[in-house]
Amino acid sequence: MNEDANSIIILMADDDEDDRLMTKEAFEEARLANELRFVEDGEELLDYLCHRGKYEDPASAPRPGLILLDLNMPKKDGREALKEIKADPDLRQIPIVVLTTSKADEDIYKSYDLGVNSFITKPVSFEGMVFVITTLAQYWFQIVQLPAGE
């Protein structure tokens, strides 16, 4: 088990404010102590990860231990961001879970082809989101051995 599971930062890239709020509340309901940070599109996600723009100071953008990624976002969508992250030797080890409204087979196959670690269709209910977040946390922070952060 990961002894420092609560210290793992989770970064969620999602343009939908309601989905971000529901996820934050699901974390609280599931009693997860992990820090949850948000970016609103693929460009901001890459700025955060690469310490560009408003994230230039590495202290303002600590390396996440897990990324929750929506596919359908403005500017740079999740597919494009996923491709860039997995092509970068400094970032490719960060686990990425696609958390999206899409159920399209094409999106599922493309996400796995690009290197995503898991693909989850967003639940529509708050109870469903709590279940997903609780299960994700148990899997990623209690069962799986993650690479040490840098």
Residue pairs with C-beta under 8 A, 6 or more apart in sequence:
1 142
1 143
2 8
2 141
2 142
2 144
2 145
2 146
5 34
5 137
5 141
5 142
6 32
6 33
6 34
6 141
7 34
8 34
8 64
8 65
8 66
8 140
8 141
8 146
8 149
9 34
9 35
9 36
9 37
9 62
9 63
9 64
9 65
9 66
10 34
10 35
10 36
10 37
10 64
10 65
10 66
10 67
10 68
11 37
11 38
11 39
11 45
11 48
11 64
11 66
11 67
11 68
12 20
12 23
12 36
12 37
12 38
12 39
12 67
12 68
12 69
12 99
13 38
13 39
13 40
13 41
13 42
13 44
13 45
13 67
13 68
13 69
13 70
13 73
13 78
13 81
14 20
14 23
14 38
14 40
14 68
14 70
14 73
14 99
15 40
15 41
15 70
15 72
15 73
15 74
16 70
19 70
19 122
20 38
22 126
22 129
23 36
23 68
23 99
23 129
23 133
24 36
25 126
26 126
26 129
26 130
26 132
26 133
27 34
27 36
27 133
29 126
29 130
30 130
30 133
30 134
30 137
32 133
32 134
32 137
34 137
34 141
37 48
37 64
39 45
39 47
39 48
40 73
41 73
41 74
41 75
41 76
42 73
42 75
42 76
42 77
42 78
42 80
42 81
43 75
43 76
44 75
45 67
45 69
45 76
45 81
45 85
46 52
46 76
46 81
46 84
46 85
47 53
47 54
47 55
48 55
48 61
49 61
49 63
49 64
49 85
49 91
49 94
50 91
51 57
51 58
51 61
54 60
55 61
62 149
63 94
63 149
63 150
64 94
65 94
65 95
65 140
65 146
65 149
66 94
66 95
66 96
66 97
66 140
66 146
67 85
67 94
67 95
67 96
67 97
68 97
68 99
69 78
69 81
69 82
69 96
69 97
69 98
69 99
69 100
69 116
70 78
70 98
70 99
70 100
70 101
71 77
71 78
71 79
71 98
71 100
71 102
71 107
71 111
72 78
72 100
72 101
72 102
78 98
78 100
79 107
79 110
79 111
79 114
82 96
82 98
82 111
82 114
82 115
82 116
83 114
85 91
85 92
85 94
85 96
86 92
86 96
86 114
86 115
92 115
93 147
95 117
95 140
95 144
95 146
96 115
96 116
96 117
97 116
97 117
97 118
97 119
97 120
97 136
97 140
98 107
98 111
98 116
98 118
98 119
98 120
99 120
99 122
99 132
100 107
100 119
100 120
100 121
100 122
101 121
101 122
102 108
102 121
103 121
107 119
108 119
111 119
112 119
120 132
120 136
122 129
122 132
123 129
123 131
123 132
140 146
